[in-house]
Amino acid sequence: MNMVISNSETDTEKIANQFFNQELSQLPGAVLLLDGQLGAGKTAFVRTLGKAMGIVETVNSPTFNLLNQYRQNKSILYHYDLYRISELDLEELEFPDLWNNTIDGQFTIHAIEWWRRAADIKSSLPMFQIDLDFQPEENEMKRLIRISRI
């Protein structure tokens, strides 16, 4: 497990860039399981990963859509926010189909915020998994980010 401290959104962006360059860019793809309170920095982290992947669109939280997809050249980012997920929504998302919808040579990231609200999906994840846990500290801008490979 790797633990890093972020004192600002700018720090979180730097950590995300470093994480992409040192970890993710070496893989064909990964599933990122992001956990933490509202406003903990999960979306800022994913937004920065999108930029690092070459995605030019602004990556926003898919809170009301549940899933946003971003494609750029040979990269695709599936960004999920399961905060408001219901059982019906979970069935409609058809995770196994999404997991298997990869194209050879395409770098694919599935970033899942609030994944514990649908913890059963974890057993069906087909690719490399990384758990990111965002924990606030005393200072309201300070975050402890735990990164562990599963």
C-alpha positions in Angstrom: 0.0 0.0 0.0 1.2 3.5 -0.9 0.0 6.5 1.2 0.3 10.1 0.0 -0.9 13.4 1.5 -2.6 16.0 -0.6 -2.9 19.5 0.9 -4.9 20.9 -2.1 -6.6 20.1 -5.3 -3.4 21.0 -7.1 -1.6 18.4 -5.0 -4.2 15.8 -5.8 -3.7 16.6 -9.5 0.1 16.2 -9.2 -0.5 12.9 -7.3 -2.8 11.7 -10.1 -0.3 12.6 -12.8 2.5 10.8 -11.0 0.2 7.8 -10.4 -0.6 7.7 -14.1 3.0 8.0 -15.3 4.5 5.5 -12.8 1.6 2.9 -12.5 -1.1 3.1 -15.1 0.8 3.9 -18.2 2.6 0.6 -17.8 -0.6 -1.4 -18.0 -3.0 -2.2 -20.8 -5.8 -0.9 -18.6 -7.2 -1.0 -15.0 -10.2 -0.7 -12.8 -9.9 2.0 -10.2 -12.1 1.6 -7.2 -12.4 5.1 -5.6 -13.8 5.6 -2.1 -14.1 8.6 0.1 -16.5 11.2 1.4 -18.3 13.8 -0.8 -15.7 16.4 -1.9 -12.8 14.2 -1.0 -11.1 14.6 -4.4 -12.2 11.5 -6.3 -13.5 13.4 -9.3 -10.5 15.7 -9.4 -8.2 12.7 -9.4 -10.1 11.0 -12.3 -10.3 14.3 -14.2 -6.5 14.6 -14.1 -6.1 10.9 -15.2 -8.3 11.8 -18.2 -6.0 14.6 -19.1 -3.0 12.4 -18.7 -4.6 9.9 -21.1 -4.9 12.6 -23.7 -8.7 13.2 -23.3 -9.5 16.7 -24.3 -13.1 16.9 -23.0 -13.5 18.0 -19.4 -14.1 15.0 -17.2 -17.1 15.7 -14.9 -18.7 13.7 -12.2 -21.4 11.4 -13.7 -23.5 11.6 -10.5 -26.9 11.8 -12.3 -25.9 9.7 -15.4 -24.0 7.0 -13.4 -21.6 6.7 -16.3 -19.7 9.0 -18.6 -17.5 7.8 -21.4 -14.5 9.6 -22.9 -12.6 8.5 -25.9 -9.4 10.0 -27.4 -7.2 8.2 -30.0 -6.4 4.8 -28.4 -7.6 5.7 -24.9 -11.0 5.3 -23.3 -12.1 6.3 -19.8 -15.3 4.9 -18.3 -16.1 7.1 -15.3 -18.8 5.8 -13.0 -20.4 7.4 -10.0 -22.5 5.0 -8.0 -23.5 7.4 -5.2 -27.2 7.3 -6.3 -27.2 3.8 -7.7 -30.3 1.6 -7.3 -30.6 -2.2 -8.0 -32.4 -1.4 -11.2 -29.7 1.0 -12.3 -27.1 -1.6 -11.4 -28.8 -4.2 -13.7 -29.1 -1.6 -16.5 -25.4 -0.7 -16.4 -24.6 -4.3 -17.4 -21.1 -4.2 -16.0 -19.9 -7.6 -17.5 -20.7 -6.2 -21.0 -18.7 -3.0 -20.2 -15.8 -4.9 -18.8 -15.6 -7.1 -21.9 -16.0 -4.2 -24.4 -12.3 -3.5 -24.9 -10.5 -3.2 -28.1 -7.1 -4.7 -28.7 -4.4 -2.0 -28.3 -6.8 0.4 -26.6 -5.8 1.7 -23.2 -8.9 1.4 -21.0 -9.6 2.8 -17.5 -12.7 2.1 -15.5 -12.8 4.6 -12.7 -15.6 3.7 -10.2 -16.5 6.3 -7.5 -18.6 5.0 -4.6 -18.0 1.4 -5.7 -18.9 0.0 -2.3 -22.6 0.8 -3.0 -22.4 -2.0 -5.5 -19.7 -4.1 -3.9 -20.8 -7.3 -5.7 -19.3 -6.0 -8.9 -15.8 -6.4 -7.5 -15.9 -10.2 -8.1 -16.7 -9.7 -11.8 -13.8 -7.3 -12.5 -11.7 -8.7 -15.3 -8.6 -6.6 -15.2 -6.0 -5.1 -12.9 -7.6 -3.4 -9.9 -6.4 -0.5 -7.8 -8.1 0.7 -4.7 -7.9 4.4 -4.0 -9.2 5.6 -0.6 -9.5 9.4 0.0 -9.6 10.3 3.7 -10.0 13.9 5.0 -7.6 15.1 7.7 -8.1 17.8 10.3 -7.4 20.6 7.8 -10.3 20.6 5.5 -8.1 20.7 2.4 -5.7 18.0 3.5 -6.4 14.4 2.3 -4.7 11.1 2.9 -4.8 9.0 -0.3 -4.2 5.3 0.1 -3.4 3.5 -3.1 -3.3 -0.3 -3.1 -3.2 -2.9 -5.8 -5.8 -5.6 -5.4 
